[in-house]
Amino acid sequence: MKKYIFTALTAFFALSANAQSDCCDKSGKCCFSPYWYIQAQGGIQLPFTPGNRGDLLSPVVGLNIGRQVTPLVGVRLGAEGWESKVKDQYVADTYNKFKYYATTFDATLNLVTLFSKKACSPFNFYLLGGVGYTWSEATLTSSTWFAPAVRGGAIIEARLGKNVSLALEYRMTNT
């Protein structure tokens, strides 16, 4: 048995609603101004650990506050969590449930803005990278524990109105 009892990649599928603002003139040319945004997220978590994938699905919720600094780059600070499940290595068909919470600092890169001249697109595709800290009450150890987290992912966003977007986010985390 490895000493790394709970080192797994975590995938998040999350829908988020953003409140944001940037201005475009009637020709579609962007007159960008940095703006703040809020994201409320809900989704599922699927740990990459042994076991039936359907039995490992867990809910997750999150809240992010961010700033789109340039049309290309944004940053956000967030908190998320709820509960997770892992398969018990010693007892067949048994899964351990535990609560966890994470705080993260992420940077985003808008690939549509990077590769297109149209900076005010109704659809955007972002790359996401971040670092953070996770707290878990996993019973795999004798007590609760804190762990640093590194993650990467992608976001597909559709602008529904001037100040509202709907996004699908996929990300993997090392904890």
Residue pairs with C-beta under 8 A, 6 or more apart in sequence:
1 89
5 140
5 141
6 86
6 136
6 138
6 140
6 141
6 175
7 174
7 175
8 47
8 48
8 49
8 86
8 175
9 47
9 48
9 172
9 173
9 174
10 45
10 46
10 47
10 48
10 84
10 172
10 173
10 174
10 175
11 45
11 46
11 48
11 170
11 171
11 172
12 43
12 44
12 45
12 60
12 153
12 169
12 170
12 171
12 173
13 43
13 44
13 46
13 168
13 169
13 170
14 41
14 42
14 43
14 60
14 62
14 168
14 169
14 171
15 41
15 42
15 43
15 166
15 167
15 168
15 169
16 39
16 40
16 41
16 62
16 64
16 155
16 166
16 167
16 169
17 39
17 40
17 164
17 165
17 166
17 167
18 37
18 38
18 39
18 157
18 164
18 165
18 166
18 167
19 37
19 38
19 163
19 164
20 35
20 36
20 37
20 68
20 163
20 164
20 165
21 35
21 162
21 163
22 30
22 32
22 33
22 35
22 68
22 71
22 120
23 30
23 31
23 32
23 33
24 30
24 31
24 120
25 31
28 118
28 120
29 120
30 71
30 118
30 119
30 120
32 70
32 71
32 119
34 67
34 68
34 69
34 70
35 67
35 68
36 65
36 66
36 67
37 65
37 66
37 67
37 68
37 76
38 63
38 64
38 65
38 66
39 62
39 63
39 64
39 65
39 66
39 76
39 78
39 167
40 62
40 63
41 60
41 61
41 62
41 63
41 64
41 80
41 169
42 59
42 60
42 61
42 62
43 59
43 60
43 61
43 169
44 57
44 58
44 59
44 60
45 57
45 58
45 59
45 60
45 84
46 53
46 56
46 57
46 58
47 56
47 58
47 84
47 85
47 86
49 56
49 86
49 87
50 87
50 89
51 86
51 87
51 95
55 85
55 87
55 95
56 85
56 86
56 87
56 95
57 85
58 82
58 83
58 84
58 85
58 97
59 82
59 83
60 80
60 81
60 82
61 80
61 81
61 82
62 78
62 79
62 80
62 81
63 78
63 79
63 80
64 76
64 77
64 78
64 106
65 76
65 77
65 78
66 74
66 75
66 76
66 77
66 106
66 108
67 74
67 75
67 76
68 74
69 75
71 110
71 113
71 119
72 109
72 110
72 113
72 114
73 107
73 108
73 109
73 110
74 107
74 108
74 110
74 126
75 105
75 106
75 107
75 108
76 105
76 106
76 108
77 103
77 104
77 105
77 106
78 103
78 104
78 106
79 101
79 102
79 103
79 104
80 101
80 102
80 104
81 99
81 100
81 101
81 102
82 99
82 100
83 97
83 98
83 99
83 100
84 97
84 98
84 100
84 136
84 138
85 95
85 96
85 97
85 98
86 95
86 96
86 138
86 140
87 94
87 95
87 96
88 94
88 95
88 96
96 138
96 139
96 140
98 136
98 137
98 138
98 139
99 136
99 137
100 134
100 135
100 136
100 137
100 138
101 134
101 135
102 132
102 133
102 134
102 135
102 149
102 173
102 175
103 132
103 133
104 130
104 131
104 132
104 149
104 151
105 130
105 131
105 132
106 128
106 129
106 130
106 151
107 128
107 129
107 130
108 126
108 127
108 128
108 155
109 126
109 127
110 124
110 125
110 126
111 125
111 126
111 127
112 118
112 121
112 123
112 124
112 125
113 119
113 121
113 124
121 159
122 158
122 159
123 156
123 157
123 158
123 159
124 155
124 156
124 157
124 159
125 154
125 155
125 156
125 157
126 154
126 155
126 157
127 152
127 153
127 154
128 151
128 152
128 153
128 154
128 155
128 169
128 171
129 151
129 152
130 150
130 151
130 152
131 148
131 149
131 150
131 151
132 148
132 149
132 151
133 146
133 147
133 148
133 149
134 146
134 147
134 148
134 149
134 173
134 175
135 144
135 145
135 146
136 144
136 145
136 147
136 175
137 144
138 144
138 145
147 175
148 175
149 173
149 174
149 175
150 173
150 174
151 171
151 172
151 173
151 174
152 171
152 172
153 169
153 170
153 171
153 172
154 169
154 170
154 171
155 167
155 168
155 169
155 170
156 167
156 168
156 169
157 165
157 166
157 167
158 165
158 166
158 167
159 165
160 166
